[in-house]
């Protein structure tokens, strides 16, 4: 009987310890936290291709007592840090506000996993739909749209070649007697000479090579350590342990240059919006289009002003650091 009571008490104590440990662990893991909320703001449209980013949207997060605000960028991205410590079970209200769009509110519950682990996408409805009102006014037609730009690339230009000869004066069959320089086997008296070439400021030598062109070449040796890697200055030296020999040093001269080329591309048009992506090396962007059949060139300067469209740009997140452009037709125009 005593043994059974002891076993029962041991089981009760073990269960109590397990429950206590679980409560402590849960309280520890459900501690209040500072969270970061991030997401994107898009235009609400049934066609996913027309769910375009909405920039300049005021985004506010509040729990009724404290609040923090931010704004969506050109890609629609927003990021808010709510510095007040929140317990799981509380809720935050995300409010999205921008003129010409309907107000949008989103309730964010503080969960065990954490609200900061999620991405929030807000779909804003335009106050006025994209379709032009039937006012009877004729719309100007924008057609045959092309993008023209200049792309600069850095390249290497071969601007010249360099050639120079030099001699190593020596007399063959003279014992070295330990007085260097000597032949590789140390038997015969040798002589050494060298020549240096300078490519000039901003230039460098490439494909350098040296060779013996006259004299007892089998009894010579060229040291290539001074020119094998190229550079602005190169040096070739030679060892001769026979009669006088003549050597030749040659190399190509290269200079870094910027090469410009005119490129042309075509945008993608969805509804009233055209989109195109240009490389980071682009310059002088212009849009060529026919307005009611008349071809016109529209330079797209830093302000990206067009009479027939409102344009913006943003940097992409790819490794090439491309620039994404988006232009939306103004009232009175159609593609």
Backbone bond lengths (Angstrom), bond angles and torsions (degrees), N, CA, C in turn:
res aa  C-N    CA-C-N  psi(-1)  N-CA   C-N-CA  omega(-1)  CA-C   N-CA-C  phi
1 X - - - 1.462 - - 1.516 110.54 -
2 X 1.355 114.57 -45.80 1.457 118.67 177.86 1.510 112.39 -61.10
3 X 1.323 115.57 -34.61 1.472 120.07 179.71 1.521 110.82 -66.96
4 X 1.356 117.80 -39.76 1.459 121.58 178.95 1.524 111.57 -65.45
5 X 1.354 116.06 -43.14 1.464 118.94 178.20 1.523 111.35 -61.33
6 X 1.336 114.72 -41.43 1.466 118.64 179.62 1.523 110.95 -62.44
7 X 1.332 117.46 -42.43 1.471 121.38 178.88 1.517 110.86 -63.50
8 X 1.373 115.60 -40.23 1.465 119.54 179.97 1.520 111.09 -64.30
9 X 1.335 115.86 -44.14 1.472 119.05 179.23 1.530 111.16 -64.36
10 X 1.303 117.09 -38.44 1.472 119.75 178.05 1.527 110.27 -62.17
11 X 1.349 116.83 -41.82 1.468 120.85 179.37 1.522 110.93 -64.64
12 X 1.368 116.47 -41.70 1.470 119.95 179.52 1.523 110.87 -63.27
13 X 1.327 116.17 -45.00 1.472 120.29 179.82 1.523 110.83 -62.73
14 X 1.341 116.97 -40.93 1.469 120.65 179.93 1.520 110.94 -63.82
15 X 1.350 116.39 -42.79 1.472 119.87 178.79 1.522 111.10 -64.24
16 X 1.349 115.60 -42.25 1.464 118.95 179.32 1.523 111.00 -62.71
17 X 1.341 115.97 -41.06 1.468 119.50 178.88 1.521 111.27 -64.19
18 X 1.339 115.97 -40.31 1.466 120.45 179.84 1.526 111.15 -64.92
19 X 1.343 116.63 -43.15 1.468 120.53 179.06 1.520 110.48 -64.50
20 X 1.343 116.00 -43.75 1.466 119.75 179.04 1.524 111.11 -60.42
21 X 1.314 116.72 -43.32 1.478 120.84 179.18 1.531 110.96 -62.34
22 X 1.344 116.57 -41.70 1.470 120.67 -179.41 1.520 110.81 -64.61
23 X 1.356 116.54 -41.86 1.467 119.91 179.70 1.516 110.65 -64.37
24 X 1.341 115.82 -45.16 1.471 119.52 -179.99 1.525 110.67 -61.20
25 X 1.348 115.93 -44.42 1.468 119.60 -179.99 1.515 111.01 -63.31
26 X 1.329 116.82 -40.22 1.466 120.53 -178.57 1.521 110.85 -66.92
27 X 1.353 116.05 -44.31 1.466 119.77 178.51 1.519 110.30 -62.60
28 X 1.330 115.60 -39.45 1.465 119.30 179.73 1.530 111.25 -63.81
29 X 1.344 115.61 -43.10 1.461 119.04 -177.01 1.522 111.33 -77.39
30 X 1.326 118.42 -23.26 1.463 121.33 179.32 1.529 111.17 -96.96
31 X 1.303 116.11 29.58 1.461 119.68 -179.98 1.533 109.49 -68.04
32 X 1.328 118.13 155.86 1.470 120.02 177.20 1.521 109.98 -64.06
33 X 1.321 116.59 150.84 1.458 119.98 -174.04 1.517 110.89 -144.14
34 X 1.332 114.93 157.63 1.457 122.55 170.42 1.523 107.44 -94.08
35 X 1.328 117.36 128.25 1.457 119.58 -172.64 1.526 111.42 -116.90
36 X 1.322 114.75 158.83 1.461 123.28 173.99 1.519 108.15 -120.08
37 X 1.318 115.88 125.96 1.458 122.08 179.10 1.521 109.15 -108.67
38 X 1.315 116.76 132.64 1.455 120.16 178.69 1.520 110.12 -142.49
39 X 1.327 114.64 156.34 1.451 119.26 -179.52 1.512 111.01 178.07
40 X 1.321 115.75 -157.76 1.463 121.49 -177.19 1.520 109.41 -140.31
41 X 1.339 114.91 150.61 1.458 121.79 177.04 1.522 107.80 -113.12
42 X 1.336 116.18 123.76 1.461 121.71 -177.81 1.521 110.32 -126.09
43 X 1.315 115.07 158.01 1.459 120.71 173.86 1.524 108.95 -77.58
44 X 1.319 115.81 131.90 1.462 120.52 -178.50 1.525 109.85 -74.72
45 X 1.331 116.13 121.53 1.460 121.31 179.18 1.524 108.06 -155.45
46 X 1.328 118.04 139.68 1.475 119.49 179.41 1.520 113.28 -65.39
47 X 1.323 117.68 -22.86 1.464 121.64 178.09 1.528 108.70 -89.85
48 X 1.345 119.76 112.72 1.474 120.90 -178.36 1.524 113.35 -56.08
49 X 1.324 118.04 -27.75 1.459 120.59 -179.82 1.520 112.07 -69.88
50 X 1.331 116.60 -16.78 1.468 120.55 -178.64 1.527 111.83 -108.83
51 X 1.320 116.85 11.20 1.464 120.68 174.64 1.525 108.08 -83.90
52 X 1.312 115.38 78.63 1.459 122.14 -171.32 1.522 111.38 -84.60
53 X 1.340 117.90 152.32 1.467 120.68 176.43 1.526 110.95 -62.49
54 X 1.309 115.92 145.51 1.463 121.75 176.63 1.521 107.87 -115.65
55 X 1.320 116.29 114.76 1.467 121.36 -178.80 1.525 110.21 -92.03
56 X 1.335 115.40 159.23 1.458 120.81 174.70 1.512 114.92 72.88
57 X 1.323 117.60 20.60 1.463 120.89 177.96 1.525 109.06 -83.18
58 X 1.320 117.11 128.86 1.461 121.39 175.87 1.525 108.98 -77.20
59 X 1.344 115.82 120.75 1.465 121.66 -177.89 1.527 108.21 -115.63
60 X 1.333 116.68 123.98 1.465 121.89 -178.41 1.521 109.55 -125.72
61 X 1.331 115.47 134.00 1.464 121.78 174.33 1.523 108.05 -113.64
62 X 1.343 117.61 130.28 1.455 121.13 -178.61 1.524 110.37 -145.38
63 X 1.336 114.70 148.57 1.464 120.37 173.39 1.523 110.76 -109.95
64 X 1.339 116.96 11.72 1.450 121.95 -178.41 1.507 113.13 98.35
65 X 1.338 116.70 -23.14 1.460 121.47 179.37 1.523 111.23 -112.93
66 X 1.310 115.34 -48.61 1.459 121.86 -179.86 1.524 109.02 -116.41
67 X 1.331 115.91 155.32 1.465 119.49 178.29 1.518 109.59 -149.04
68 X 1.320 115.19 157.74 1.462 122.29 174.44 1.518 107.49 -141.88
69 X 1.341 116.66 149.05 1.460 120.90 -173.81 1.514 111.19 -131.80
70 X 1.308 115.20 158.41 1.461 122.77 175.78 1.512 109.06 -157.66
71 X 1.328 115.30 -169.33 1.466 120.42 -177.20 1.515 109.37 -144.57
72 X 1.317 116.57 142.30 1.464 120.49 178.32 1.518 110.00 -74.10
73 X 1.355 116.09 144.93 1.459 120.11 -179.89 1.530 110.10 -91.38
74 X 1.334 115.76 -168.58 1.464 120.22 -175.26 1.521 112.69 -62.50
75 X 1.327 117.37 -25.12 1.466 120.41 178.54 1.525 112.20 -90.38
76 X 1.351 117.18 2.68 1.454 121.50 -177.08 1.514 114.10 85.14
77 X 1.330 117.58 -1.69 1.466 122.00 -174.69 1.526 111.03 -75.57
78 X 1.331 116.32 139.98 1.459 121.34 173.05 1.526 109.50 -136.22
79 X 1.330 115.33 154.24 1.460 121.71 179.34 1.518 108.43 -147.74
80 X 1.329 116.03 123.95 1.459 122.25 -179.41 1.518 109.87 -124.49
81 X 1.324 116.32 137.68 1.462 121.58 173.76 1.522 108.16 -110.03
82 X 1.329 115.40 115.98 1.457 120.85 178.53 1.519 107.26 -94.99
83 X 1.332 116.00 106.73 1.461 120.68 -169.22 1.529 113.25 -83.44
84 X 1.328 117.89 -13.65 1.463 119.28 175.99 1.528 109.22 -73.87
85 X 1.314 116.50 137.85 1.467 120.49 179.98 1.530 109.42 -76.10
86 X 1.325 114.68 127.92 1.458 121.33 -175.86 1.522 110.48 -116.59
87 X 1.339 115.38 138.66 1.454 120.32 174.66 1.519 109.42 -87.39
88 X 1.325 117.41 143.48 1.462 119.41 171.50 1.522 110.20 -55.41
89 X 1.322 116.59 139.58 1.451 121.59 -174.77 1.508 112.05 106.85
90 X 1.337 117.13 -24.87 1.455 120.90 173.91 1.522 109.11 -75.72
91 X 1.321 115.97 167.34 1.467 120.92 177.97 1.522 110.15 -128.99
92 X 1.318 114.52 150.48 1.460 122.39 173.00 1.515 108.28 -115.04
93 X 1.317 115.23 149.73 1.451 120.51 175.10 1.528 108.23 -110.59
94 X 1.342 116.44 122.11 1.461 121.75 174.50 1.520 107.93 -98.64
95 X 1.342 116.58 124.43 1.462 121.51 -177.35 1.522 109.40 -119.37
96 X 1.328 116.27 129.40 1.459 122.84 -178.38 1.530 108.08 -115.29
97 X 1.347 115.91 124.66 1.457 120.65 -176.24 1.527 110.45 -134.90
98 X 1.345 115.35 132.07 1.461 121.46 174.38 1.522 108.07 -160.37
99 X 1.342 117.13 134.59 1.461 119.09 176.21 1.531 110.80 -56.80
100 X 1.301 116.05 147.69 1.471 124.57 -179.08 1.527 112.23 76.30
101 X 1.340 117.51 2.53 1.461 120.50 175.93 1.529 108.87 -129.58
102 X 1.307 115.75 148.01 1.456 120.03 177.80 1.526 110.35 -70.65
103 X 1.337 115.20 146.16 1.465 119.66 177.90 1.529 109.70 -62.21
104 X 1.321 114.41 143.29 1.467 119.79 -178.88 1.520 108.21 -134.88
105 X 1.340 116.14 126.76 1.464 121.89 179.17 1.525 109.26 -120.21
106 X 1.317 114.62 145.09 1.466 120.75 -178.46 1.522 108.72 -136.49
107 X 1.327 116.68 126.43 1.462 121.71 178.58 1.521 109.59 -90.62
108 X 1.332 115.72 128.15 1.463 121.52 -177.24 1.526 108.60 -117.51
109 X 1.329 119.45 107.62 1.470 120.90 177.06 1.525 111.05 -78.99
110 X 1.327 115.36 142.34 1.461 120.36 174.66 1.524 107.99 -82.34
111 X 1.316 116.84 108.76 1.460 121.89 -174.83 1.520 111.26 -103.68
112 X 1.330 113.97 174.07 1.467 120.15 179.22 1.527 110.96 -60.41
113 X 1.324 116.50 -40.85 1.465 119.90 -178.88 1.522 112.29 -75.59
114 X 1.332 117.56 -20.76 1.448 120.02 177.88 1.515 111.86 101.48
115 X 1.348 115.44 128.19 1.463 120.18 -179.38 1.518 111.57 -68.64
116 X 1.330 116.48 -23.43 1.458 119.89 -178.88 1.507 114.27 -71.32
117 X 1.343 117.51 -8.97 1.464 120.35 179.64 1.522 112.32 -83.42
118 X 1.321 117.49 -9.20 1.457 121.01 -175.58 1.527 111.36 -100.89
119 X 1.338 114.70 161.60 1.462 122.41 173.33 1.523 107.23 -110.53
120 X 1.328 116.48 129.20 1.455 121.56 -175.65 1.526 109.99 -107.13
121 X 1.322 115.88 124.36 1.463 121.97 179.40 1.523 108.20 -112.69
122 X 1.329 115.73 119.92 1.462 121.62 179.42 1.521 109.24 -103.58
123 X 1.327 116.35 124.91 1.460 122.14 179.39 1.528 108.27 -102.73
124 X 1.330 116.83 109.26 1.462 121.59 -177.42 1.527 110.43 -95.87
125 X 1.320 115.45 134.97 1.460 120.91 177.34 1.531 109.87 -93.19
126 X 1.329 117.78 129.22 1.466 119.45 175.71 1.527 110.20 -63.70
127 X 1.338 116.07 143.89 1.463 120.02 176.95 1.517 110.21 -64.65
128 X 1.349 115.58 -41.49 1.459 121.71 176.73 1.512 107.70 -110.63
129 X 1.306 117.97 127.55 1.455 121.27 -179.33 1.512 110.63 -66.26
130 X 1.347 115.49 159.69 1.454 121.17 -174.72 1.518 113.00 -66.46
131 X 1.342 117.83 -27.91 1.450 119.29 -175.76 1.519 110.63 -64.91
132 X 1.290 116.73 134.79 1.445 122.32 179.86 1.535 109.20 -69.08
133 X 1.317 114.13 139.92 1.458 118.50 177.19 1.525 109.36 -68.96
134 X 1.316 115.19 146.24 1.457 119.87 -178.60 1.524 108.86 -81.84
135 X 1.335 116.44 82.95 1.461 122.17 -178.42 1.514 112.01 -94.12
136 X 1.304 117.33 -4.38 1.452 119.73 -177.31 1.510 113.05 85.44
137 X 1.343 117.28 -6.77 1.460 120.78 179.67 1.522 109.50 -81.18
138 X 1.302 115.69 135.24 1.457 120.57 179.93 1.525 109.94 -72.70
139 X 1.327 116.30 133.52 1.456 121.46 179.97 1.521 110.31 -90.51
140 X 1.332 116.07 140.28 1.464 120.93 175.08 1.519 108.87 -73.89
141 X 1.319 116.49 138.11 1.456 122.00 -175.83 1.524 109.99 -99.82
142 X 1.333 115.94 125.10 1.466 122.49 175.66 1.527 107.07 -102.65
143 X 1.333 116.35 120.34 1.462 119.63 -175.75 1.520 110.45 -141.14
144 X 1.335 114.34 171.01 1.467 121.84 176.28 1.533 111.34 50.99
145 X 1.326 116.30 51.08 1.470 121.63 -176.03 1.526 109.98 -81.98
146 X 1.327 115.28 131.90 1.464 121.78 178.50 1.522 108.84 -135.77
147 X 1.311 115.99 151.08 1.463 122.30 178.11 1.521 108.08 -110.49
148 X 1.324 116.07 126.30 1.462 120.81 178.40 1.530 108.61 -121.41
149 X 1.338 116.45 135.55 1.462 120.46 -179.98 1.519 109.28 -154.09
150 X 1.318 114.63 164.58 1.460 121.69 176.81 1.516 108.82 -105.85
151 X 1.313 115.62 131.65 1.468 120.61 178.89 1.520 109.41 -112.98
152 X 1.310 115.45 126.07 1.462 121.52 179.41 1.520 109.52 -101.67
153 X 1.310 115.09 129.05 1.461 120.63 177.21 1.519 109.57 -127.61
154 X 1.314 115.41 143.30 1.464 120.29 178.84 1.519 108.95 -88.62
155 X 1.323 114.98 130.92 1.455 119.49 -179.34 1.513 111.58 -139.00
156 X 1.322 115.92 178.97 1.463 122.76 178.79 1.522 108.41 -114.89
157 X 1.310 115.07 127.88 1.461 120.60 -178.66 1.526 110.07 -111.92
158 X 1.324 115.94 128.20 1.469 121.40 176.63 1.523 107.99 -81.11
159 X 1.334 116.89 106.59 1.462 120.20 -173.09 1.525 113.35 -101.50
160 X 1.324 118.26 -15.19 1.471 118.80 -177.84 1.522 109.98 -170.00
161 X 1.320 114.43 173.27 1.466 122.80 171.50 1.518 108.14 -126.91
162 X 1.308 116.34 151.47 1.470 121.18 179.01 1.523 109.14 -124.41
163 X 1.330 115.73 136.13 1.467 122.30 179.93 1.522 108.14 -137.55
164 X 1.327 115.66 134.82 1.464 118.90 177.16 1.527 109.05 -152.69
165 X 1.332 115.13 139.02 1.471 120.68 177.66 1.523 109.73 -106.36
166 X 1.305 115.23 156.21 1.467 120.53 173.36 1.525 108.44 -151.93
167 X 1.313 115.04 158.54 1.468 121.60 -178.03 1.519 110.68 -117.86
168 X 1.312 113.40 150.34 1.463 120.87 169.02 1.527 106.22 -115.61
169 X 1.313 115.49 109.76 1.470 121.31 -176.70 1.527 109.10 -86.37
170 X 1.324 115.89 126.49 1.457 120.59 -178.52 1.531 109.24 -159.25
171 X 1.322 114.86 165.06 1.473 121.46 176.03 1.517 108.01 -121.86
172 X 1.333 115.76 128.92 1.447 120.38 -175.52 1.516 114.00 -77.81
173 X 1.320 114.27 163.90 1.463 123.20 174.83 1.523 113.07 63.25
174 X 1.312 117.26 30.59 1.467 121.55 175.65 1.522 107.06 -105.49
175 X 1.334 117.89 119.09 1.467 120.00 -179.35 1.527 111.14 -58.51
176 X 1.296 115.83 144.58 1.474 120.57 -177.09 1.522 111.38 -79.42
177 X 1.339 115.69 -41.38 1.467 120.78 -179.99 1.535 112.30 55.47
178 X 1.315 116.15 34.17 1.463 119.59 175.35 1.506 114.77 75.15
179 X 1.328 117.90 7.37 1.463 120.40 179.42 1.538 108.20 -103.96
180 X 1.329 115.42 95.56 1.466 120.35 -175.63 1.517 113.01 -66.84
181 X 1.355 114.74 163.88 1.465 125.10 2.25 1.518 112.75 -77.14
182 X 1.302 115.41 151.70 1.459 121.96 -177.80 1.528 109.58 -125.78
183 X 1.308 116.20 169.75 1.457 121.91 174.02 1.518 108.73 -64.81
184 X 1.342 118.24 160.43 1.464 120.40 -177.80 1.519 113.99 -53.50
185 X 1.340 117.69 -30.66 1.466 118.98 178.89 1.519 112.39 -88.32
186 X 1.361 117.23 0.66 1.459 122.31 177.54 1.514 114.94 77.80
187 X 1.324 118.19 8.60 1.467 121.04 -173.53 1.524 113.34 -89.32
188 X 1.343 117.44 -41.45 1.461 120.05 -172.10 1.527 111.90 -113.14
189 X 1.328 113.30 148.31 1.461 120.78 176.37 1.527 108.99 -66.51
190 X 1.358 116.73 134.68 1.465 121.53 -177.54 1.525 110.21 -126.42
191 X 1.320 115.21 170.17 1.469 122.20 176.58 1.528 108.51 -134.28
192 X 1.327 115.02 153.30 1.467 121.44 -178.67 1.522 108.95 -128.51
193 X 1.327 116.28 140.20 1.463 121.33 172.93 1.529 107.96 -146.73
194 X 1.326 116.91 161.42 1.467 120.81 -178.58 1.522 109.84 -147.30
195 X 1.329 115.24 165.94 1.458 121.99 176.92 1.531 107.68 -140.93
196 X 1.342 116.49 146.83 1.469 122.46 -178.35 1.525 109.94 -125.53
197 X 1.320 115.82 139.60 1.461 122.17 176.78 1.527 109.36 -119.47
198 X 1.343 116.19 142.55 1.463 122.92 178.73 1.528 108.08 -118.33
199 X 1.334 116.74 121.33 1.468 120.37 -178.15 1.515 112.82 -78.48
200 X 1.320 118.37 -15.31 1.458 121.34 -179.05 1.517 112.08 95.95
201 X 1.331 115.46 165.25 1.463 121.68 -177.06 1.530 111.52 -61.25
202 X 1.314 115.59 130.21 1.455 121.03 177.94 1.511 114.86 80.82
203 X 1.325 117.81 -0.59 1.458 121.42 -179.01 1.524 110.12 -113.14
204 X 1.319 115.37 165.89 1.454 119.79 175.50 1.526 109.97 -150.48
205 X 1.318 114.06 152.35 1.464 120.64 177.27 1.524 109.85 -88.27
206 X 1.334 114.69 143.11 1.460 121.17 172.80 1.525 108.33 -138.44
207 X 1.326 114.42 161.92 1.471 121.46 178.54 1.531 111.64 54.65
208 X 1.313 116.46 39.19 1.473 119.76 179.73 1.527 110.02 -72.05
209 X 1.327 115.44 142.74 1.470 121.17 178.21 1.516 108.80 -151.15
210 X 1.324 115.51 149.82 1.465 122.36 179.40 1.522 108.67 -135.22
211 X 1.309 115.34 148.77 1.469 119.86 -179.45 1.519 109.59 -155.75
212 X 1.325 114.75 157.83 1.464 121.49 174.13 1.532 107.37 -87.47
213 X 1.345 116.42 128.28 1.469 119.57 -175.48 1.526 112.92 -115.70
214 X 1.325 118.28 -12.10 1.473 119.87 179.60 1.519 109.39 -156.16
215 X 1.338 115.73 150.67 1.453 120.97 -178.44 1.515 111.01 96.64
216 X 1.321 116.37 -172.50 1.475 121.66 -178.61 1.531 111.10 -75.47
217 X 1.328 116.44 70.29 1.473 122.08 -174.47 1.529 114.16 -57.14
218 X 1.362 119.61 -33.84 1.468 117.73 179.67 1.520 113.85 -60.76
219 X 1.345 116.27 -17.08 1.463 120.15 -177.63 1.534 110.76 -109.66
220 X 1.315 114.75 36.86 1.471 121.22 177.03 1.527 108.89 -131.27
221 X 1.323 114.79 162.15 1.469 120.30 176.35 1.530 108.02 -144.01
222 X 1.344 116.23 132.03 1.468 122.20 -179.20 1.526 109.28 -102.08
223 X 1.328 115.63 133.70 1.464 122.01 175.88 1.539 107.70 -95.06
224 X 1.333 116.61 113.22 1.472 121.04 -175.84 1.529 113.66 -95.41
225 X 1.322 118.26 1.57 1.466 120.37 -175.14 1.521 112.53 -63.70
226 X 1.320 117.55 -22.59 1.466 120.19 -177.29 1.515 114.25 -88.17
227 X 1.336 118.83 -4.29 1.471 119.74 -178.72 1.526 114.29 -138.92
228 X 1.307 118.83 -8.06 1.465 119.91 -173.43 1.528 113.35 -66.50
229 X 1.350 117.14 -22.90 1.464 119.80 -179.90 1.523 112.62 -100.48
230 X 1.314 117.96 2.74 1.455 121.10 179.38 1.517 112.15 68.37
231 X 1.339 116.07 -158.07 1.454 121.26 -178.20 1.516 110.85 117.31
232 X 1.321 115.79 -179.47 1.460 118.89 -179.89 1.520 111.28 -66.96
233 X 1.323 117.82 -41.74 1.469 122.28 -179.23 1.528 109.01 -111.58
234 X 1.322 115.79 130.88 1.464 119.97 174.69 1.525 109.00 -129.82
235 X 1.318 115.76 148.10 1.469 121.85 -179.30 1.524 109.40 -134.94
236 X 1.318 115.37 133.59 1.470 121.54 174.31 1.519 108.16 -118.63
237 X 1.311 116.50 133.42 1.465 120.91 177.52 1.526 108.80 -127.57
238 X 1.332 115.45 153.66 1.471 120.08 -176.89 1.518 110.20 -139.42
239 X 1.321 114.85 146.31 1.463 123.39 176.68 1.536 107.63 -111.12
240 X 1.340 116.17 131.47 1.475 121.23 -178.02 1.525 108.02 -129.97
241 X 1.354 118.18 121.81 1.467 120.63 178.57 1.531 112.02 -115.33
242 X 1.336 115.03 22.22 1.470 120.53 172.42 1.527 107.65 -129.47
243 X 1.308 117.77 -148.32 1.466 120.24 179.96 1.529 110.60 -73.01
244 X 1.333 115.79 172.47 1.469 122.66 -176.22 1.531 111.53 -53.01
245 X 1.353 114.76 135.91 1.467 121.37 179.85 1.529 109.22 -129.76
246 X 1.338 114.89 153.29 1.471 121.64 -179.53 1.529 109.37 -114.46
247 X 1.344 114.70 139.58 1.469 120.74 -175.65 1.531 110.11 -126.28
248 X 1.319 114.59 156.47 1.468 121.54 -179.00 1.527 109.40 -128.06
249 X 1.355 115.68 131.23 1.465 122.23 175.56 1.529 108.17 -115.95
250 X 1.333 116.36 127.27 1.464 121.83 -179.68 1.527 109.64 -130.72
251 X 1.344 116.06 151.07 1.468 121.15 176.54 1.526 109.26 -163.91
252 X 1.338 115.24 157.32 1.462 121.48 175.97 1.527 108.41 -98.93
253 X 1.342 115.61 142.07 1.460 121.62 -179.24 1.530 108.68 -101.91
254 X 1.339 116.05 125.86 1.466 121.72 179.96 1.525 110.09 -120.56
255 X 1.334 114.61 151.09 1.461 121.55 176.40 1.530 108.49 -134.58
256 X 1.357 115.67 140.15 1.456 120.51 174.83 1.529 109.16 -68.47
257 X 1.319 116.91 136.06 1.461 120.17 -178.89 1.525 110.02 -141.92
258 X 1.337 115.58 155.82 1.456 122.66 175.95 1.525 108.29 -103.30
259 X 1.312 115.47 119.62 1.459 120.88 -179.49 1.520 109.72 -104.48
260 X 1.320 116.40 127.36 1.464 122.08 -179.74 1.523 109.77 -107.79
261 X 1.313 115.38 136.84 1.459 120.42 177.49 1.521 109.05 -140.84
262 X 1.318 116.30 142.66 1.460 122.34 -179.84 1.525 109.03 -86.44
263 X 1.324 115.66 127.51 1.465 121.67 -179.46 1.530 109.68 -116.02
264 X 1.309 114.80 157.58 1.462 120.92 177.20 1.518 108.99 -137.32
265 X 1.322 116.13 136.29 1.460 120.58 177.76 1.524 108.52 -140.77
266 X 1.318 115.26 173.78 1.459 120.83 -177.22 1.522 109.15 -124.22
267 X 1.333 116.94 136.36 1.467 119.66 -179.47 1.522 111.58 -79.71
268 X 1.323 114.80 165.73 1.463 122.13 172.68 1.521 107.38 -101.91
269 X 1.324 116.95 129.73 1.460 122.03 -175.60 1.523 109.37 -112.85
270 X 1.355 115.53 124.16 1.456 122.91 173.07 1.522 107.47 -123.72
271 X 1.326 116.50 116.11 1.453 119.10 179.66 1.510 111.42 62.06
272 X 1.330 116.79 -118.62 1.463 122.59 -178.86 1.526 112.09 -104.19
273 X 1.313 116.79 16.58 1.461 121.00 -175.60 1.517 110.67 -126.01
274 X 1.334 115.65 137.04 1.466 120.35 172.81 1.520 108.94 -114.31
275 X 1.315 116.44 144.30 1.462 122.90 -177.22 1.518 109.50 -131.11
276 X 1.337 115.70 141.82 1.460 120.01 173.47 1.521 109.14 -154.29
277 X 1.327 115.43 155.93 1.466 122.61 -177.74 1.520 108.25 -123.96
278 X 1.344 116.64 132.91 1.459 121.87 -179.59 1.523 109.80 -122.42
279 X 1.339 117.35 151.44 1.470 120.57 179.59 1.522 111.64 -68.54
280 X 1.327 115.55 162.23 1.467 120.59 -178.18 1.519 112.21 -65.52
281 X 1.322 118.47 -20.72 1.469 122.24 -176.91 1.521 112.75 -88.46
282 X 1.328 118.19 7.42 1.461 120.95 -176.72 1.521 111.80 -73.78
283 X 1.335 115.20 152.65 1.460 123.37 174.57 1.522 108.14 -147.20
284 X 1.337 115.29 160.17 1.457 120.20 172.78 1.510 114.42 56.89
285 X 1.337 116.52 50.76 1.464 119.99 -178.05 1.530 110.15 -73.29
286 X 1.309 116.10 135.89 1.462 121.49 174.04 1.521 108.96 -141.12
287 X 1.324 114.97 152.87 1.462 121.63 177.08 1.519 108.17 -111.63
288 X 1.307 115.81 123.54 1.457 121.43 176.35 1.523 108.13 -102.64
289 X 1.333 116.27 128.35 1.459 119.96 -177.55 1.521 109.86 -151.15
290 X 1.314 114.78 157.26 1.462 121.29 173.43 1.519 108.32 -97.41
291 X 1.334 116.78 120.76 1.456 122.08 176.31 1.521 107.69 -103.36
292 X 1.309 115.73 109.93 1.471 121.55 -174.86 1.522 111.22 53.05
293 X 1.347 115.59 39.89 1.450 120.91 175.96 1.506 115.32 88.61
294 X 1.336 118.59 -5.94 1.463 121.92 -179.89 1.523 109.52 -99.82
295 X 1.346 118.83 119.00 1.474 120.17 179.62 1.525 111.40 -71.55
296 X 1.329 116.22 130.68 1.467 122.74 -178.64 1.523 108.26 -138.21
297 X 1.339 115.89 143.74 1.461 122.17 175.75 1.524 108.38 -102.97
298 X 1.322 116.77 127.63 1.461 122.50 -179.20 1.530 109.12 -116.67
299 X 1.349 118.77 102.04 1.475 119.96 175.87 1.529 109.98 -63.15
300 X 1.321 115.96 134.33 1.465 121.34 -179.01 1.527 107.93 -102.90
301 X 1.336 116.48 86.71 1.458 121.71 -176.50 1.514 112.47 -75.31
302 X 1.343 117.00 -169.83 1.471 120.80 -178.59 1.528 113.21 -58.46
303 X 1.343 117.23 -33.47 1.463 119.98 -179.45 1.522 111.95 -83.35
304 X 1.335 117.13 -9.98 1.469 123.34 177.17 1.529 112.00 51.88
305 X 1.334 115.61 46.71 1.465 120.22 -179.90 1.521 110.37 -90.52
306 X 1.321 116.30 129.74 1.456 123.16 172.14 1.523 108.04 -130.31
307 X 1.329 116.73 144.78 1.463 120.36 -179.62 1.524 111.81 -69.92
308 X 1.323 116.75 -23.19 1.464 120.09 -173.54 1.527 114.37 -113.73
309 X 1.333 117.95 -1.44 1.468 120.20 -178.86 1.521 110.55 -153.44
310 X 1.321 115.32 154.54 1.469 122.45 173.50 1.522 107.82 -105.00
311 X 1.331 116.25 121.48 1.465 121.13 -173.21 1.523 111.24 -116.14
312 X 1.318 116.23 152.28 1.460 122.51 169.98 1.513 108.45 -146.41
313 X 1.313 115.89 167.52 1.464 120.95 -179.30 1.514 109.41 -141.55
314 X 1.320 115.44 159.54 1.461 121.72 176.14 1.516 108.44 -153.67
315 X 1.305 115.28 156.89 1.464 120.53 177.70 1.518 109.10 -81.80
316 X 1.313 115.49 137.94 1.460 119.65 177.70 1.517 109.20 -80.27
317 X 1.333 115.72 169.39 1.463 120.72 -178.99 1.519 111.82 -101.99
318 X 1.340 116.86 16.68 1.459 118.77 179.20 1.520 110.72 -85.24
319 X 1.325 115.90 170.09 1.464 120.80 -177.13 1.517 112.23 -66.02
320 X 1.330 117.60 -24.61 1.462 120.75 -177.65 1.520 112.71 -82.06
321 X 1.348 117.77 -6.13 1.467 122.11 -179.68 1.526 111.41 54.32
322 X 1.314 116.35 46.06 1.461 121.18 179.15 1.526 110.51 -69.80
323 X 1.335 115.81 166.08 1.456 122.14 177.36 1.521 108.90 -113.53
324 X 1.332 115.73 128.53 1.457 122.02 -178.91 1.525 108.58 -100.67
325 X 1.328 116.65 125.92 1.463 122.55 179.84 1.527 109.16 -111.52
326 X 1.331 114.65 144.26 1.462 120.63 175.80 1.517 108.71 -140.78
327 X 1.326 117.33 128.75 1.461 123.12 179.40 1.527 108.85 -126.12
328 X 1.327 116.20 128.41 1.458 121.97 -179.98 1.517 109.49 -113.82
329 X 1.322 116.36 132.30 1.461 121.38 -177.27 1.525 111.88 -59.23
330 X 1.324 115.48 141.82 1.452 121.19 173.11 1.532 109.07 -83.67
331 X 1.341 117.46 162.81 1.473 119.66 177.49 1.526 110.76 -57.12
332 X 1.308 115.44 141.38 1.457 120.60 179.51 1.508 114.07 98.75
333 X 1.355 116.33 -1.82 1.470 120.07 -179.00 1.522 109.59 -128.40
334 X 1.320 115.30 155.14 1.456 121.54 173.84 1.526 108.98 -148.99
335 X 1.331 114.77 155.14 1.468 119.24 175.89 1.527 108.86 -83.27
